[in-house]
Amino acid sequence: MKIALKDGSVKEYAQPMSILDIAKDLSEGLARVACAGVVDGETEDLRTVIDKDCTLNICTANDPEGLAALRHTTSHVMAQAIKRLYPEIKLAIGRP
């Protein structure tokens, strides 16, 4: 499969790979700071497996999509911590 990257380069892989594995292949540093991936215009989790030709942008907290994914995840972590401290509390749904 061929993965077109944000910088215009194309990487080829023989087997399906997760976005995180592709980030590791590009750079260990990128993999450490990656928050999400945008595959053909859709924001995806780092565990998403890519098995076909596509465009890929690996996002960090410096990118709007990466920052949104980071905030979304941390809001879940915070909600879980609050529920452990105060089991009777009611959580609301809203923007992270």
C-alpha positions as CSV (number, residue, x, y, z in Angstrom):
1,M,0.0,0.0,0.0
2,K,1.1,3.6,-0.6
3,I,0.8,6.2,2.1
4,A,1.0,9.8,0.9
5,L,2.3,12.0,3.7
6,K,1.8,15.7,4.5
7,D,5.2,16.7,3.2
8,G,4.4,15.2,-0.2
9,S,6.5,12.1,0.2
10,V,5.1,8.6,-0.3
11,K,5.9,5.6,1.8
12,E,5.2,2.0,0.7
13,Y,4.3,-0.8,3.1
14,A,3.7,-4.5,2.2
15,Q,1.4,-5.2,5.1
16,P,-1.3,-3.2,7.0
17,M,0.1,-1.0,9.7
18,S,-1.3,1.2,12.5
19,I,-0.9,4.9,12.4
20,L,1.4,4.6,15.4
21,D,3.6,2.0,13.7
22,I,3.9,4.3,10.6
23,A,4.8,7.2,12.9
24,K,7.5,5.0,14.5
25,D,8.8,4.0,11.1
26,L,9.1,7.7,10.1
27,S,10.6,8.9,13.4
28,E,10.7,7.7,17.1
29,G,10.4,11.3,18.1
30,L,7.2,11.8,16.0
31,A,5.7,8.6,17.5
32,R,6.3,9.9,21.0
33,V,4.4,13.1,20.4
34,A,1.7,11.8,18.0
35,C,-1.9,12.3,19.2
36,A,-3.9,11.3,16.2
37,G,-3.8,10.7,12.5
38,V,-5.9,12.2,9.7
39,V,-6.6,9.5,7.1
40,D,-8.1,10.7,3.9
41,G,-9.5,13.7,5.7
42,E,-10.9,11.8,8.7
43,T,-9.4,12.1,12.2
44,E,-8.5,8.6,13.5
45,D,-7.0,7.0,16.6
46,L,-3.3,6.1,16.6
47,R,-4.4,2.4,16.9
48,T,-6.3,2.6,13.6
49,V,-4.9,0.1,11.1
50,I,-4.4,1.3,7.5
51,D,-4.7,-1.4,4.9
52,K,-5.1,0.6,1.7
53,D,-3.6,3.5,-0.3
54,C,-4.4,6.8,1.4
55,T,-3.2,10.2,2.5
56,L,-2.0,10.5,6.1
57,N,-1.2,13.4,8.4
58,I,0.2,12.4,11.8
59,C,-0.9,15.0,14.2
60,T,0.7,16.3,17.4
61,A,-0.6,18.7,20.1
62,N,0.6,21.5,17.8
63,D,-2.0,20.6,15.2
64,P,-5.7,21.4,15.7
65,E,-6.8,17.8,15.2
66,G,-4.1,16.5,17.5
67,L,-4.9,19.0,20.2
68,A,-8.6,18.1,20.0
69,A,-7.8,14.4,20.3
70,L,-5.6,15.1,23.3
71,R,-8.2,17.2,25.0
72,H,-10.9,14.6,24.3
73,T,-8.8,11.8,25.8
74,T,-7.8,13.8,28.9
75,S,-11.4,14.7,29.6
76,H,-12.2,10.9,29.7
77,V,-9.2,10.4,32.1
78,M,-10.4,13.3,34.3
79,A,-14.0,12.0,34.4
80,Q,-12.8,8.5,35.4
81,A,-10.7,10.0,38.2
82,I,-13.6,12.1,39.5
83,K,-15.9,9.1,39.4
84,R,-13.4,7.1,41.5
85,L,-13.2,10.0,44.1
86,Y,-17.0,10.7,44.1
87,P,-18.9,7.7,42.8
88,E,-22.3,9.4,43.2
89,I,-21.4,12.3,40.9
90,K,-23.3,12.8,37.7
91,L,-21.2,13.5,34.6
92,A,-22.4,15.7,31.7
93,I,-21.5,15.5,28.1
94,G,-19.9,18.5,26.6
95,R,-16.8,19.9,24.8
96,P,-13.5,18.9,26.3
